[in-house]
Each structure stands twice: as structure tokens, then as C-alpha cells.
Amino acid sequence: MNNYKLEIRWGVIFSLAMLVWLLIERLVGLHSSLIHLHMVWTNVFAIVAITIYVLALRQKRDRELQGQMTWKQGFMCGVGMTIVVAILSPLTQWLAHSFVSPHFFTNMVEYAVSSSNMTEAQALSYFNLQSYMIQSVIGAVVMGVITSAVVALFVRTKK
């Protein structure tokens, strides 16, 4: 477990950053009055996510690998973080939708139906806690592995 302390720490940091981001979204109105802009602005979190992966891999390289890192070592560090983020994703979603923004799903269903993007049944089946928990785990794994692979290319010091 000690060998994975850095990956666990940065996975937790990532999850906390996600909660802070969701709070900011709610506070600026992206979960209510500006919900029509949510789909665009929520993607800006990718900048935060990539930054966290860069900082984690650089820390791994500089503090644990004596400044030398192969792509594989960086990738495996990122995958370790990704596993932690994926495991924490259902809890993060529960916290976000129970405490940070409890009306998010109701507002999204209302918006999706009123804008004729979905029927009510489709919206209810998509915008709910169970669906978001599943999506968050899958999204964390897919995006985490891709981010790990790309960031490791830039952080590596040897081939």
C-alpha cells in the first residue's frame, strides 16, 4: 500500500477538485438559471483534470524515481490514480447530488424536456443518481487511461 501512497493521494485530490468544481458550477448558476450552458462549461474541468495528472506524474518522477521516468512508469502512475478516482466516483456523485447540488437532476430533466432534446422518460432515465454513478466510473476509467497515456509522454525523461 505504501508503494501507491502518491497515487491514492492524487486520486483523492482529483475527487475533491471535482466536488469543488461542481460547487462552483452550482454557485454560478450552471445547475439552474444557466443550465443551458452546462454542457459547454462543464468540459472546462478537463483543464483542471489534466493539470492534476501532470502534477501527480511530475511528483512521482521527481520524488520517487530520482528525476527519471519512462513512459510506462508514468502511465502506470496515472492508471493507479485513475483506479482511485473510479472507486471514489460513486461517492463523489452521491455527495455532489445529495449536498452540493440536490436539484441538479430535476433541473436537467426539466431543461432536456422543455428544449425538446429528450422525452420525459428519456430524461428521467438519463438524469438520475444511478445513471450518473455508472457514467462517472466509466468516464473516469476511459478519460483517466487516455490522460495518463498522453501526460506520461510529456513527463517522461527516458524512453
PyMOL commands that set and color helices and strands:
alter all, ss='L'
color gray80, all
select helices_A, chain A and resi 2-28+35-64+71-100+104-114+120-126+129-155
alter helices_A, ss='H'
color red, helices_A
deselect
rebuild
show_as cartoon
